[in-house]
Amino acid sequence: MTSLRPDISLDDLIVCPTCDAVYSLDVPEEGDRAVCARCNTVLITNRRNAAFRVIALSLTVVILIIASAVFPFLRIDAVGLNNSVSILDAAFAFSEGLLSLLALVTAALIFAIPLCRAMLTIYVLAPIALQLSPRKHAKQAFRLSEALRPWSMAEIFAIGCAVALIKVADLAEVSFGPAFWMFSVLVVLVVATDNFMCRWSIWKALDTS
Amino acid sequence: MSQRSAKEMGLVACPRCTKVWPIETDRCERCGKTLHSRSPKSLQRVWAWWVIGVMCYIPANILPMLTTRTLFRSEDSTIVGGAVELIHHGSVGIALIILIASVAIPVGKFFAIGFLALSVQRPSAASQHQRQILYEVVEYIGRWSMIDVFVVAILSALVQLKALASINPGPASLFFACSVIFTMLSAQSFDSRLIWDRHDQMKKSSAHV
């Protein structure tokens, strides 16, 4: 084992969380990214006004997600009978016995978790963007938001819709409600938000408190 | 490659907020995460979730995923059965999506995670880079298996046309969702830094020869 030279501060180092490679810290220029040379994990993303952009996107996500849960999502018509459903109706289609457990899980994956992440992001980033000191429990909030990241499945639900539509297309006529379009926009925004967010910078900003 | 790992340098990096600490640090002071140079019992947890995931996948394929009632008949279909039926109706593309998301991805994931867990314990023919890519693919693609559960949710909510036609979810949907969730937890338990350790050790032993 090599002992560390005493003249290097630990704050001047960055370690790749994926493969444990050590680098001396070199913050990339605006518009650039720092990437691990060994495993290509993105370590730092430096985009101009990233915090403001992420906040703007997250606000839009909150509005769209609430709206798309309330308004009708899809409507089906067949020989005089019709039925229209919202996103939450889809989740609560699992209603018999043990399947109701699955209803809660589905509602969380497509509605509650994406909504929760967007709100946590705003809570954490707003003070950083305005150069104020972080809010109370901002670290815990960001921790939770990061832990929820793999469980936010709005975009997967969107592709599920496409598959379901084609499956019923020969059975009945399907039309889109306003929520369908909102949800489509939402999916793009959720992905964009994640690409703008630089975790390293956020943790660093939370640290100086 | 001249890359040294944090472990070799007597350091440990927080996997959540990437802050660097001396190796004997127990807890990240910035974000509160318990620090381990390599997660202890990472592989045990990987295998534990893996086994439950595989176990849930079996009833998910045997039990009915959907029950379709039309005017004259009621029909249960399993995951594969539903896809075969789609092929008979001419929707080969949709059948392929369902088969890839519900069969190819989960089964491929079981093998991939099993392979990765074994490969860090014994010499492997695959290079570190190949295994790193495999790990990233598994992490990224695992969530997409959820698509079939969402399709069932949308279909069951939408196709409720009284006597004419109705679709209801079957018990397989619950098992399938559990299988996807447990496999995601299995992949998350895997400490990807282990992939690169082996590399470091081999480099050292070859230097001694």
Interface residues (C-beta under 8 A of the other chain):
Chain A: M1 T2 S3 L4 L10 D11 L13 I14 V15 C16 P17 T18 C19 D20 A21 V22 A37 R38 C39 L43 L74 I76 A78 V79 L81 N82 N83 V85 D89 A90 A91 F92 A93 F94 E96 L98 L99 L101 L102 V105 T106 L109 I110 K139 Q140 R143 E146 P150 M153 I156 F157 I159 G160 C161 V163 A164 I166 K167 V168 D170 L171 A172 V174 R199 W200 W203 L206 D207
Chain B: M1 Q3 R4 S5 A6 K7 E8 M9 G10 L11 A13 C14 P15 R16 C17 T18 K19 V20 W21 P22 R30 C31 G32 K33 L86 H89 S91 G93 I94 I97 I98 H129 Q132 E139 R143 W144 M146 I147 D148 V149 F150 V151 V152 A153 I154 L155 S156 A157 L158 V159 Q160 L161 K162 L164 A165 N168 P169 P171 S173 L174 A177 I181 M184 Q188 S192 R193 I195 W196 D197
